[in-house]
Amino acid sequence: MARNVFRDLQRKVQQAASPQEMEDLYRDCCKELAARFLRKVMKRTPVGKGSFEVKRDKDGTVKKYQRGKKKGQVKLKRLTNGGTLRRGWTAKTYEEAKDGSAPDIATALDGMQVAHKGKTYEIRITNVVPYASFVELGHRQEPGRFVPVLGKRLKNGWVEGQFMMKISSEELAAQAPAILRKRFQSWLEGRLDQ
């Protein structure tokens, strides 16, 4: 009795899904996991303050605030926004990440190809910002060196990594079976109800 029910179910699944429909399902699942990964890793990616320059009058004197909480402080003009590293996850080039024209996650995923190799499907996600690996894994620095951008001297010889990609991938790996099971179950219910 149970064997017949299983065979009927197997027959229905084979009839309901052509090889192309199964291929599309696998690719959609791969893109969904990639979107979840990008959301997680972008949320964990640190954002810098950007770069500024001092505002000056026509005669070259430094402008300062005249009233309010910042009274007496130097006025700054923003040259670049922070977040280049975060935008680097969806950008195609470093310039695109730097100038803020990087696409959102959905648009970036539309441009990514899902590779099918044997029984696996993969999407390659990279960060185009040159210093991304140093932020991810950590890096050495020369203690005592003055850094003008920071306005101070370096103290430590090693800067710990943020591990935004490692933590996100481990978290997603733990969640992936449940996500895929739910996705496949809803897809299968839609096919069998027809």
Summary of the structure (lengths in Angstrom):
residues: 194
radius of gyration: 25.3
end to end distance: 23.7
largest distance: 94.2
contacts: 451
relative contact order: 0.15
helix: 48%
strand: 15%
